Amino acid sequence: MADMEKSRATWMVVGLVVAHVVLHGIALSAFLGEPYPNYTYSPRYMALYSLFMLGPSHGTLLAIWVVLGGGKFLWRALPAALGTILYVWCFSFAHDHSSRQWLVTALATMGVSLAILLPARWMGLRLARSCDSRPASGPFQFYIRDILLWTTATAIVLSGWRCLPKNALDFLQNAVPVVDFVGLGLIGAVSMFFALGRGWIVARILLLPIAVVLTAKFFNASIPNAAPTWYFALLFSLMIFWLAGSLLVLRFAGYRLAWRRRFADPQAEIAA
């Protein structure tokens, strides 16, 4: 029975990854190169808004995988770093406003999510599944061989970084300050708590609109000549749709957030 549950969970996760890869390709082909939507409410632009919010959603999901995924942290961090460099390199050939907005939003959200999740992981946060004898993300352990591995990995990443063309970071010009994307990190954290948390169901639900409204007002107040608040609220609601929907798939696969200090009985931890 446990093997069947594990196989079912694996296929659900694989299906989720494949679905997001396909959606990513659809979003890039449909959104990039289009004139940037000018706060227009129409079915066509609603579809474009939804596809655009896949960028920060994927940044958050990637950060969750890097920090809380199974196996050694290095073997997730290294491909994620190299993949990010390759992603920036590919976008260095595009100079339209939509491409810059997509790249800045995705990378900034991933960075903020990593900044939130890494301390939480060090304090004991992990993903746990009831049919496993141990959680998906184990405690950090560091040995001498890890120093050599991390040194090698750092050299590989720096070498890849040096291969970027000189204009690769031009997308940062006139970009929204990164501090504004702290709100998107809040959206990601609230979505995680809603989809993978235990108990406090009313609080988990109410935090979603609260996070949307607060983040929308913060963006509207902090950006000169900003879009209307309703426009930001719409975008962040779509981001929650992608994030919470994706993380609920993990919940149905049996995953929950857990803390190391409370992880004495895996069955009891997942029961909620």
C-alpha positions in Angstrom: 0.0 0.0 0.0 2.8 2.4 0.9 4.5 1.6 -2.5 1.3 2.4 -4.3 1.0 5.7 -2.5 4.6 6.6 -3.2 4.2 5.7 -6.9 1.0 7.8 -7.1 2.7 10.8 -5.4 5.7 10.5 -7.8 3.4 10.5 -10.9 1.5 13.5 -9.5 4.7 15.5 -9.0 6.0 14.4 -12.5 2.7 15.5 -14.1 2.9 18.8 -12.3 6.4 19.5 -13.5 5.5 18.5 -17.1 2.4 20.7 -17.0 4.5 23.7 -15.8 7.1 23.1 -18.5 4.4 23.1 -21.2 2.7 26.2 -19.7 6.1 28.0 -19.5 6.6 27.4 -23.3 3.0 28.6 -24.0 3.5 31.7 -21.9 6.8 32.7 -23.6 5.4 32.2 -27.1 2.2 34.0 -26.3 3.4 36.9 -24.1 6.9 37.8 -25.2 6.9 40.1 -28.1 3.4 41.4 -27.4 2.9 45.0 -26.6 2.8 45.4 -22.8 -0.8 45.4 -21.6 -1.9 48.9 -20.6 -4.2 48.0 -17.7 -6.9 46.8 -20.1 -9.7 44.5 -18.9 -10.6 42.2 -21.8 -10.6 38.4 -22.2 -7.4 38.5 -24.3 -5.5 40.6 -21.9 -6.8 38.6 -19.0 -5.2 35.6 -20.6 -1.9 37.5 -21.1 -2.0 38.7 -17.4 -2.5 35.1 -16.3 0.4 33.8 -18.5 2.6 36.7 -17.3 2.2 35.7 -13.7 3.6 32.3 -14.5 7.0 33.9 -14.4 7.1 34.8 -10.6 5.1 31.7 -9.8 7.8 29.5 -11.5 10.5 31.5 -9.6 8.8 30.7 -6.3 8.2 27.1 -7.2 11.9 26.7 -8.2 13.0 28.3 -4.9 10.8 25.8 -3.0 12.3 22.9 -4.9 15.9 24.1 -4.3 15.4 24.6 -0.6 12.9 21.9 0.4 13.4 19.2 -2.3 14.8 15.8 -1.6 18.4 14.7 -1.8 21.5 16.8 -1.2 21.1 20.5 -1.4 24.1 20.9 -3.7 22.6 18.8 -6.4 19.6 21.1 -6.5 21.4 24.4 -6.1 24.0 23.8 -8.8 21.6 23.0 -11.7 19.3 25.8 -10.5 22.2 28.3 -10.6 23.4 27.1 -14.0 19.9 27.1 -15.4 19.4 30.6 -14.2 22.5 31.8 -16.0 21.4 30.0 -19.2 18.0 31.6 -18.8 19.5 35.1 -18.5 21.8 34.3 -21.5 18.8 33.4 -23.6 16.9 36.6 -22.7 20.0 38.7 -23.4 19.0 38.6 -27.1 15.6 40.0 -26.4 15.2 43.8 -25.7 11.5 44.4 -25.7 9.8 45.6 -22.5 7.8 42.5 -22.0 10.9 40.3 -21.9 12.6 42.6 -19.3 9.5 42.6 -17.1 9.2 38.8 -17.3 12.9 38.2 -16.5 13.0 40.7 -13.6 9.8 39.5 -12.1 10.8 35.8 -12.2 14.4 36.2 -11.0 13.5 38.8 -8.2 10.7 36.6 -6.9 13.0 33.5 -6.9 15.7 35.5 -5.0 13.3 36.8 -2.4 11.7 33.4 -2.0 15.2 31.9 -1.4 16.0 34.6 1.1 12.8 33.6 3.0 13.0 29.8 2.7 16.7 29.3 3.5 16.6 30.6 7.1 13.3 28.7 7.6 15.0 25.6 6.4 17.9 26.1 8.8 15.4 26.5 11.6 13.9 23.1 10.7 11.3 23.7 8.0 10.9 20.8 5.6 8.4 18.9 3.5 7.2 15.6 4.9 5.1 12.8 3.5 3.2 10.2 5.6 4.4 7.1 3.6 8.1 8.0 4.0 10.1 7.1 7.0 12.0 10.4 6.7 11.0 13.8 5.3 11.7 14.9 1.7 14.3 17.4 3.0 16.7 16.2 5.7 18.8 18.3 8.1 21.8 20.2 6.7 25.0 18.2 7.2 28.5 19.5 6.1 31.6 17.4 5.7 35.1 18.0 4.3 34.1 16.5 1.0 31.3 19.0 0.8 33.8 21.8 0.9 35.5 20.4 -2.1 32.2 19.9 -3.9 31.0 23.4 -3.1 34.3 24.8 -4.3 34.0 23.0 -7.5 30.4 24.0 -8.0 31.2 27.6 -7.3 34.0 27.5 -9.9 31.5 26.0 -12.4 28.9 28.7 -11.7 31.4 31.6 -11.9 32.7 30.2 -15.2 29.2 30.1 -16.6 28.6 33.6 -15.3 31.7 34.8 -17.2 30.2 33.4 -20.4 27.3 35.8 -20.3 27.5 38.6 -22.9 28.1 42.1 -21.7 24.5 43.2 -22.2 23.1 40.2 -20.3 22.2 42.4 -17.3 20.8 45.3 -19.3 17.3 44.1 -18.2 18.0 45.6 -14.8 18.0 49.1 -16.2 14.9 51.0 -15.2 13.6 47.9 -13.4 11.3 48.0 -10.4 13.4 48.0 -7.2 13.9 44.6 -5.9 12.5 45.7 -2.5 9.1 45.9 -4.2 9.2 42.2 -4.8 9.3 41.4 -1.1 5.5 41.4 -1.4 5.7 38.6 -4.0 7.8 36.7 -1.5 4.9 37.2 1.0 2.5 35.9 -1.7 4.6 32.8 -2.1 4.9 32.2 1.7 1.1 32.7 2.2 0.4 30.3 -0.7 2.7 27.7 0.9 1.0 28.0 4.2 -2.4 27.8 2.7 -1.7 24.7 0.5 0.8 22.8 2.7 0.1 23.9 6.2 -1.9 22.1 8.9 -4.8 23.4 11.0 -5.8 27.0 11.2 -7.9 26.6 8.0 -9.7 29.9 8.4 -6.5 31.8 8.9 -4.9 30.1 6.0 -7.8 31.1 3.7 -8.1 34.7 5.0 -4.4 35.4 4.6 -4.6 35.0 0.9 -6.8 38.1 0.2 -5.0 40.0 2.9 -1.6 39.4 1.3 -3.0 40.3 -2.1 -4.4 43.7 -0.9 -1.4 44.6 1.1 1.1 43.8 -1.7 -1.1 45.6 -4.3 -1.2 48.7 -2.1 2.5 48.6 -1.5 3.3 48.4 -5.2 0.9 51.2 -6.0 2.4 53.4 -3.3 6.1 52.7 -3.9 6.3 52.8 -7.7 6.2 56.3 -9.4 3.3 56.6 -11.9 2.2 53.1 -10.8 -0.7 51.2 -12.2 -4.0 51.2 -10.3 -4.3 49.1 -7.2 -6.9 46.8 -8.8 -4.4 46.0 -11.5 -1.8 44.8 -9.1 -4.4 43.0 -7.0 -5.5 41.1 -10.2 -1.9 40.1 -11.0 -1.2 38.9 -7.5 -4.5 37.0 -7.4 -3.5 35.2 -10.6 -0.1 34.4 -9.0 -1.9 32.8 -6.1 -4.0 30.8 -8.5 -0.9 29.3 -10.1 1.0 28.8 -6.8 -1.7 27.6 -4.6 -3.1 25.3 -7.3 0.4 23.8 -7.9 1.1 23.3 -4.2 -2.3 21.7 -3.6 -1.2 19.0 -6.0 1.7 18.4 -3.6 -0.8 18.3 -0.8 -2.9 15.7 -2.6 0.4 13.8 -3.1 0.7 13.7 0.7 3.2 16.4 1.3 2.9 18.8 4.3 5.1 21.4 5.9 6.8 20.2 9.1 9.3 21.3 11.6 12.3 19.2 12.6 11.7 19.7 16.4 8.2 18.3 16.0 9.0 15.5 13.7 9.1 12.7 16.2 6.1 10.8 14.7 5.8 11.2 10.9 2.2 9.7 10.9 1.0 12.2 13.5 2.7 15.1 11.7 0.9 14.4 8.5 -2.5 13.6 10.0 -3.8 17.1 9.8 
